[in-house]
Amino acid sequence: MAVIGIDKMSFFSPHQYIDMVDLANARNEEPDKYLIGIGETEQAVVPPTQDVVTMAANAADQLLTAEERAEIDTIIFATESGIDNSKSAAVYVQRLLGLNEYARTIEMKQACYAGTYGLMQARDYVALHPGSKVLVMASDIARYGLHTPGEVTQGAGAVAMLVTENPRILELNRDNQFMSRDVMDFWRPVYAEEALVDGKYSAEVYREFFRDLWSRYKEKTGRSINDFKAYAFHLPFTKMGLKALRDILPEADEAKQADLLNEFEASRVYNKRIGNLYTGSVYLSLYSLLANSEDLAAGDRLGIFSYGSGAEGEFYSAILQPNFRDGLIAGQMDALFEKREYLTIPAYEEVFMAGLHGSEDREFDISADPAKFVLAGLKDQQRQYVAH
């Protein structure tokens, strides 16, 4: 059977951000509660000119050659921040990027987990259709509201991944272990823009799912912690992944524990500066690991834990390919962070409240948004997406 997996990866996040020390001070909290207790240093802010469609399009546009745009025959869009209860966000991206018209387009939802399901469907589709190429996008806006307990875990961004045979980055193994349970730890009713969450309970369920799936994985595969070079976790906030990793570290000796902790630090470099992005969170962590680890090598086995509240979890492994960094866009993240615009907390609060609300026609000032694809407004209840 052919090796199938992630051939290329790309990321996009809006051009504005806040500093978490500023937010802590504005909310009368000790900064270390956010910096250490939550594990975040900065947070992406979404202007009215960006939504999940434009973010996904901006991420994927940097990834794809003209040849690949013509060859892709399946487009999978994972989000819990969808813009339409009927029309898939994937079909908007298909048009914006000039992708093959003779392709399937679909949107998937299960809290933060759907990106992983989309990735596995892409893997299995390519296995059944040799030569096919599938674009998987995980794009979200984590939004809880101003002055709420969840405000510190907001953020936004999109990860785009191309799944093919003979991938440059990772082989996706077929050792997946998964579970689902009806849990009310986090939900967003159709009438609400902000999520409802029981934060402490959600954190407990996350760790419980990880421990359960890790135990089941070991039982089914016979592998142990020593078979893994590193882990990438879903990171709604980066301290959460650290807590989960610490739950299994006693299974390793001190040297192995130190190595795994070092790799974890590499895996959260980007997430600490972006914040939560729901479906894309675990894959931004993977991207961060690949880009920032100094010790990864071809043949290393990585463990990936995906979790979505409500709740669903999955653990699987992936094998690093030779020259895996060739599948990443050189300098992409450095350029993103270098060009971001710092916002004061009052400015951030103004932007937060300025999004697309209601059904009345309006136009946004797109001149200040440097992204290629932007949301220019609403006309006749249709979102106006443009390239500029």
Secondary structure, DSSP 8 states (H G I E B T S, - for coil): ---EEEEEEEEE--SEEEEHHHHHHHTT--HHIIIIII--SEEEE--TT--HHHHHHHHHHTT--HHHHHH--EEEEE-SS-S-SSS-HHHHHHHHHT--SSSEEEEE-SGGGHHHHHHHHHHHHHHHSTT--EEEEEEEEE---TTSGGGGG-EEEEEEEEEEES-SSEEE-S--EEEE----SEE--TT-SS-EE-HHHHHHHHHHHHHHHHHHHHHHH---GGG-SEEEE--SSHHHHHHHHHHHGGGS-HHHHHHHHHHHHHHTTTHHHHB--GGGHHHHHHHHHHHH-SS--TT-EEEEEEEETTTEEEEEEEEE-TTGGGGS-TTHHHHHHHH-EE--HHHHHHHHTTS--SSS-EE---TT--SSEEEEEEETTEEEEEE-
